Structures are given as C-alpha cells and as structure tokens.
Amino acid sequence: MRAVVRLNVMVAAAFMLALMLSLFGLMRQAKTDIERELASSMVVADLLITGASKDEALLESLITTDWRHLTIIKLPIGISPPSPSIEQVPTWFARWIWPEITPRIERRVLLDEEVLVLIADPEDELAEVWESALQVLVLFCGGALLSIAAISWGVAKGMRPFGQVLAAIDQIQQGRFTARLQAFSVPEANRLANHFNRMAQALEQEQDDNRRLTRELMALQEKERAYLARELHDDLGQYLTGIRAQAYLIGQTANRPELVATTAPRIVRDCEAMQQGFRRLIRSLHPVILEPLGLEESLRSLVEQWQQSSGIKCHLTIQDLPVLSDETSTHLYRLLQEALNNVARHACASRVDIGIEAKARHLLVHVADDGLGLADNIRPGVGIRSMHERARYMDAKLSLSSAPGGGLKLMLELPLAVKT
C-alpha cells in the first residue's frame, strides 16, 4: 500500500473516531436536555391551565394554541389520551434518544364532565438534536475530505523530489556519476539534493582518480618490468656472460696454472657481484630482511641504506616497539619505505625525522621532513594512495599535514591488540 493511501486511511479513521465520539456525546446530552425542556414547559403550561381553568374562553384559547413542547387535549372521563406521534426524525433515531419505555410526562386537570390532559411532546427537541447530528456529520465529512485532499496534494508534491532522487540514484548505480539534482523549492528536499550532488561529485572524482591511478599503476608496472629486465640483462646477464667466458678460458688453458690462478679470482668476484645483484632485486621485491632481523633492525637497515642512496640525513627513534604480526610488520615497513621514497623524489628535503612509539594501546609513527611540503589541492598519486591503503589494511589512521614550503608530516596511529 502506498504511503499516501496509508496516510489517508489513518486520517479517515481519526475523523471517524472523532465523529463517533462527538455523536455519542451529543446523543447522551440530548436526553438530559430534552427532559429539562419538557419539565420546564410542563411547569409553565400547568400554571397557565390552573389560572385559566375558570375562564372558559381563555381555556379554549390555550387548548387550540400550538405549543412547541406540549400537547393539550380535552377528553371524557375514563378515556386515555393517544401517544404523541414523532414524524420529523427517523424512528430509529428517536428510539435511540427517547426510547418507548421512557415514562410519559403528563398532567391531568379535572373539569366539570371532562379531563384536561397536558402531555409533554419531545418531537421538536428530537428534531433539533437530529439537525445538530446532521450538521456534525456534514462538518466532519467535509473536514475529512478536505484533509485527505490536502494530504494527497501535499504528499504528491513532497514525494516528487524523492522520485527524482531515486531516478538519480539509479543513474549512480549504473555508473553514471555525472547525475545531478536541481534545486527544489522545499528546503528539506533542497538540502537532500545538495548532499546528493556532493556525494555524486565525490564519486565522480573518485572514479577519475581510480582511472588515473590505474593508468599510473600500469605505467609503474611496465616501469618495474623494464627495470627488472634491465637489471637482469645489463648486470646479471653480463656477469653470467663473463663467468661463462672465463670458465671456458680455464677449460682451454688447464695446462697453464698461472692463467687459471688469475682467472679464478675473477670468477669469484663476478659471482659475488651477481649475488649482490640478486639480493638487491629480492630486497626490492620483498623485505626478506624482516624475517631474520625483525622489524626494528630492518627499519634501521632501511634508514641507513636510504641515507646512503639519497644523500639526505634521516634520524630514526624507536621506543618500546611491540611484537607485531608478520603482515602488519610488512605493511608498516613498506609504508615507511614509500614515505622515504616520496621524500627523495619530491620533497627536496635535507633532513627527515622518524619516530615510532607505543603509547596507550596504539603505536604512533611520525615521519617529518623539512622539504617543500604539499601544494594546495594536489591530487594524491600512487605513493600516497598506497600508504592510505596499507593504513586501511592495518585498521590504522593515517593523516598528512603540510604547509607549502614548510615540509610534510605524516602521522600513523596503529591500534595494538589488547593482551588478555
């Protein structure tokens, strides 16, 4: 059932309940009011008849007068008067308010050979109550119809923006993040449209960023592959070629000990150089140093190697570093490695300070440099996005604060597992 139908049914039910209560109160009060009116009319008529009982002309005038709440008839002695007839209101309504078992209010005045009977007649009062009941019914029905019409119109007008919002959401679900809502005249709907437009704009921006980052990741992947191919070909390949040539030379000059003695050390030197090259490649692909040395010593080794390769001073402070899981240690190592690489590539800094401290069930990590800082409205690249992703994997909070020319400060708040 639609919302407007449910609302109209509720309003109609409320009006019906109010109508029934009003009619019930009106009927209940009507009987008391009729009894009072009839009693008052009977007192007045009784006084008039008593005063005119000795004046024949006045008495006849009173009998022929059309009294509003009273019937006056003259009957022979011993004859019962007829019951008053009620014709102005429906019978069921009259019996509901004035049942037939209600005692009849009457007075009898004995004349010479006849009896003057005064009977209270409730028909006029019942007609007034019936008219009041009809007026109440018409008013409530009219009010209900007007309320239902107003609610239907208001709900239809108020639901129109929601239809447009649903249509825009359908476009968002289909990947068309360019969907926007126009301004509405209703303030609440206008605020909803503003929030939706900001959400759609953020999704569109996120989609653009994802596309850009996908292109950058693909380019970075090709760059890494080219780097590996170059290292394998130019470095390791050359060493293997040299070792092969020197081994062939030894095989051809086995009878010349002096040539073997000079060639063998070259083979050893080339093998050591090739081993160092392999270690360098493996270290760039996976921080295997974490396994034998642990996170703290691995970070110190990372800082030392980074200082030598970048020429930038780096100061590392570690206090109370807890034991972390292998996955968390790897993510933290890579995050700091990426932060240092960003400093070397973009910051133009002369010094970097790294601090790691366990405090209040959190591991606090900060990396601060004295470089150029981040420019205003800069779009994050692969490095910053990868650091945010690693922080998210660790359920950590990562924040960057910077002022142009004032350096960049990275803050990481990593929650630690509570020991039970």
N, C-alpha and C positions, 0 to 999 in steps of 0.2 A: 504494500500500500504506500502510495506516495506521501511525502511529508505534509503537503498542503491538505490532502484528504484527511489524514490523521488529525491534523490541527483543527480542521473544520468540524470533524466529528466530535472532538473534545469540546469545542466552543458550543456546538449544538446541544451536547449533553449537559454542559454547565447551564445554558439558558433553560433547558427543560427542567433541570433540578430546581433552579431558582423560580421558574413558573409554578411548579408543583407546590413548593413551599409557600409561595405568595398566595396561591389559590386556597391552600389548606388554611392559612391564617385568616384569609378573607372569609371563608365559609364558617370557620369556628367562631369568629367575632360576630358574624351576621346573625346567628340565632340569638345571641345575647342582646344585640341592638334591636332586633325585632320585638323581643319580649318587652324591652323597656319602652319602645314606641307604642306598642299596643296597650301596655299598662297605663301609660300617660294619657292616651286617647280615651281609654275607658273611664279614667277618673274625671276627665273634662266632660265627657258625654253624660256620665252619671250625674254630675252636678247640674247640667243643663236640664236633663229629663226630670230630675227631682224638683227643680224650680218651676218647670212648665207643666207638671202633672195636673195642676188645677186649671190651667188655661187651655181650653180645647183647641183654639186656633193656633196658639204657639206650639202646642204639642204636635198638631198635624204638620205644621211647617218644619219641625225638627225631623219628623219621620220621612218626609218627602225630600229632605236635603241629602245630597250625595256626599256622604262622609268618606274621607280618604282612608281611614283605618277602621272603619266602623260600619256595621250593618244594623239598621233599626227596623224591626218588623213588629206588627201587632197581630197576635194570634188568639184564637179562642182558648179558653182554659182547657188544659189537658192535651193540647196539640204540641208536638215537639218541632222546633224550628229545623229547617234543612241546613246541611253543612255548606259553608261558603265554597264556591267553585273558584279554582285557580286556572285561568286561561292565558295569562300574559307570559308565563315562563314554562319551559318544558316540565313535564310531570316528574321525571327522574331528578331534576334539579331541585324542584320544590320538595319532594320527599326526602332528599338528602339533607336539606337545611331544616325543613319543617315536617318531620315525619307525621304520619296519620295518627300515631299513638300519642301525639302531643296533646295535653289537656286543653280543651277549648276554653277561652276566656269569654265569659258572658255575664250579663246582669238581667234580672227579671223584675219588672215593676208591675204590680197588680193594679189594674184599673177596675172599673165597675163590673163588667162582664167579660173582660178580655185581659190578656197579659202582654205587656210591652217588653220585648226581648232585645237586649243590646249584645251583639256578638262582635268580638274583635276579629277583623279581617286582615291577614298578613299578606294579601296578594300584592299590594303596592310596594311594600317593603321588599318582598321577594323579587319583584321586577327591578327595583333599584340594585339589589345585590347581583342579579343576573347581568344587568348592564355594566356594572363595575367589573364583573368577572370577564365579560367580553372585551372590555377596554384593556384590562390587564393582559389578556391573551393576545390581542392585536399588538399592543406595545411590545410584548416580549418577542412575538414572532417577527415583527418589524425590526426590532433591535438585533435579533439573531441573524436575520437575512442581511442587514447592513454590515454586521460584524463579519459574517462569512465572506461577503463581497469584498470588504476592505482587506481582510486577511488574505484572500485569494489574490487580490491585486498586489498587495504588499509583498507576499511571498514570491509571486511570479516575478516582480521587479527585483526583489532581493536575490532570487536564485539565478537570474540572468548572468550576473558576473561569474557565478560558480560554473555555469555551463561553458563560458569562455575559458575559465581556468582549467577545466577538465580537458577541453579541446587542446589547450596549450600543453598540458601535461602529456597528452597522447603524442604530440609532436616531439616532446622531450624524450619519451620512451622510444620513439623511432629514430633517435639520434640527431634530430634537427634542433640543435641547441640555439639556433637563431630566433626561436619563437619568443615573442614579447607580448605583454598585455598593455592595452591602452588604459589611460586614466579613467576611473569611474567617478560618478557623482556621489556615491555612498562613501563616507570616509573610511569605514572599516574595510570595504572592498578595495578601496584605493591603497590602503596600507598593505593588504594582501597582494595586490598587483605589484607594488614596489618591491616587496620581499621576493616574489616570484621572479621578477625581472633581474634582481641582483643574483638570485640563485642561477638563473639561466645564463647570465653573463659570466658567472664564475665557472659554470660547466663548460661554456664555450671557450673560455680562457684555458681551462684545464685540458680540453680537447686539443687546442692549438699547442699547448705546452707538451702534451704527450706525443703529438705528431713530430714536433721539433726535436724532442728528446729521442724519439725512435730513430729519426734521421741521424742524430748525433751518435746514438749508440751503434747504429750500423756503420757509420763512418769510423767510430772508435774501434769497433770490431775488426774492420778491414785494416785499420792502422796497426792494431795489435798483431794481426796475422802477418802484415808486412814486416813488422819489427821482428817477429819470431823467424820468419823466412830469412830475413837479412842476417840475423844473428847466427842462424844455423848454417847459412851459406858462406857469409863473409868471415865468420870467426871459427866456428866449429868445423865447417867444411874445409877451410884452409888448413887447420891443424891436422885433420884426418888425411888430407892430401899430402902434407909434409911428412906425417908419420909413415904413410904408405911408401912414399918415395925413399925415405931414409931406411925403412925396413928392407925395401928392395935392394938398396945400395949395400946394406950389410950382407944380404944374401949373395950378392955378386962379388963381394970382397972379403969373403970369410977367411981367405989366406993372408989378409993384411991386417994384423992385430991393431996397428996404430990407427987405421981408419975406423975400425969398429969402436975403438976406445973413444974417439972424438964424436962419432955419430950417436952412440948410445945415450950420452947425456942430453943430446938434443931431443931424442925421442921422449926421454923422461920429462924434460922441460915442456915439450908440446903437450904431453899427456896431462901434466899439472895445469897448464893453461886451459886445456879443454875441460878439465874437471871444474875449474873455477867458473868457466863459462856456463857449464851445466848448472852449477849451484846458483849462479845469478839468475838464470832463466827460471829455475824451480822456485826460487825465492819470490820472483815477481808473480808467479802463478799461484802460489800457495805459501802461507807463512809457516813452513815446516819448523822454523826455529822455535815456535811456541811449544812444541812437544818436549824437547829435551831441556829447554831453559826456563819455561814458564813465562807468564805474561809480563811480569816486571822486568826481567832481564831482556826479554825480547823487545820491549819498548825502549829500554836503554840502548840496545844494539841498533834499533831503528833510528833513534835520535842521532847516535854517533855517525852512522852511515849517511844519514840525510845531511848532517853538518858538513861532512867531507865532500859530498857531491854538489851541494847547493852553495856552500861558502857562507851560509847565514848562521849566526850564533843561535843556539837553542838550549834553553835551560829546562830540565825536567825535574819535578819534585813529586815524589810518591810517598804518601803517608798511609800506613795501615791498609794496604791493598788486600782485600779478602780473596779467597779462592773462588773463582768464577767457573761456570761451565765452559766446556770447550767451544761451544757455539757462541756464547757471549764473549769469550776471550777473542775469538776470531773476528767477530763484528767490531769489537772495541779497537782491536789492533788495526783493522782496515780503515775504520773511521778516522783514527788519528793519522794514519798514513795518508789518507786522502786530504785531510786538513793541511798537513805539511806540504803535500804536493801542490795544493792550491796556493799556499803562501809562496812557494818557489816560483810558480808560474805567473801569478797575477799581482801579488801584494807589493812587490818592490820593497820588502822589509829588510831591516838589518838585524832584527832580534825577534825571537819567538820564546814565549814562556808557556810551559805546560805544567799544569798542576792536577794531581789525582789524590783525592782524599775521601775516605769512608767516614760518613757522618750521618747519624740519626736514620739508620736503615736505608741510606742512599749512598751511592758512590757518585761524588761530584767531580766532574772533569772540566777543566777550562783550558782553552788554547787562545792566547792573545799575542798579536803581533803589532809592530809599530809601522805598518805599511800604509798603503793608500786608502784602505777601507773599501766599502761597497758604495757604488754610485746610487743615487736615488732612482727608484722604480726599475732597478735592474731585474731581469728575468733570470731565475736560477738555472744554472746549467747542470750538466750531468754530475759533476762533482758534488755540488750542494744537495742535489736531489738524492744521490746515492747515500750521502750521510744521513739525510732525513729518513730514508727507507731503512737504513741499518738501525737508527734510533727507534723506529717504529717496531722493528722485529724484536728489539730488546725491551719493549714496553717502557722506553725511556723518553724523556722530554728534552728536545734539542732546541736551542734558541741562539740566534745570531744578533749581535748588537754592533752597530758601526756608525761612524760619522765620517763623511768624506774627508780624507787627509788625516783622520785620527786613528787609523788602524781598525782591525776587526777582532772581536772577542766572541769565541764560541763557548757556549755553556751546555753541558750534558748532565742531566740528573737521572741516574740509573737506579731504580729500586732494587734493593737486595732482598733475597729470600729470608724470611724470619725463621730462625732455628728453633725447633720445638724439642 
